Amino acid sequence: MKRVSAAIVVLGLAVLPQAARARAPAESTRMPVSINDSRKPQGFSVVLVLGDLQGGVTQDNVPPAARKALTDMKEFLPYKSYRLLDVQWTLCCAGRGPTPVVSTLRGPDGHDYELTLAASLEPASRLGVRFALRDPAVADHDAGSELIRELQLERERLDAEYQAARKRAQSRFEVGTGKPPEEEKEVQEARMRLANATIKLAEAKQRKSVSRGLTPNHPDRVAAMKSRSIIDTSFTMDVGETVVVGTSRIAGGDKALIALLTAVPRTATAK
């Protein structure tokens, strides 16, 4: 899947006006809050829908708040119909510290996606939200693969440099104008660079082999999740607001996953 990251909505075919983009500021300092702070929401409702460029009928079971948000964004979303895939309610997590909540959303054809959601209170009682949706099957298979390929290429380059340095030193040694190859500084330095690259490659392969057993917050797993996320964004929102978090086109076709998030007020009932 093509990775699309958005603060409110980012589409390859549409650009939000400045007013909308302003709702996605750069990372800011989070305010520490008490778990009993009345400003935090009762929880969050996450809705995953399938948008279709070819039209059709939007299902009646799309929650009203999500339906309204999609309607409000119709100038920026090219999709003509929407089908509900999954709805999730979570108590995450404003006022509970920086630890995110990791859960699962059901996508098309019963395919599961991993959701990482974290929230904290910002100035003016707004919520700072981190939202990441990824495909675990793709991420577990490919985690670290790009890094490993880069390290392999780097090792091959350094090995070629080492062999070339040895060849030059050997030529000088044979005509009596130089030291034995392994005593030449140029060769020693090239060998050290090659050894370091070999160690880095081995470590990357080891991290990949154990990635399935890592906890959700382990740095290596977090890096792998970020590299394979289909939606990965941070933004601010108000309690009671529903935002279209982002979209991800499916396999270059006419359909896309669309995620919506509602910060449910304490006076509301979870749906």
Summary of the structure (lengths in Angstrom):
residues: 271
radius of gyration: 25.2
end to end distance: 29.7
largest distance: 89.2
contacts: 816
relative contact order: 0.23
helix: 36%
strand: 27%
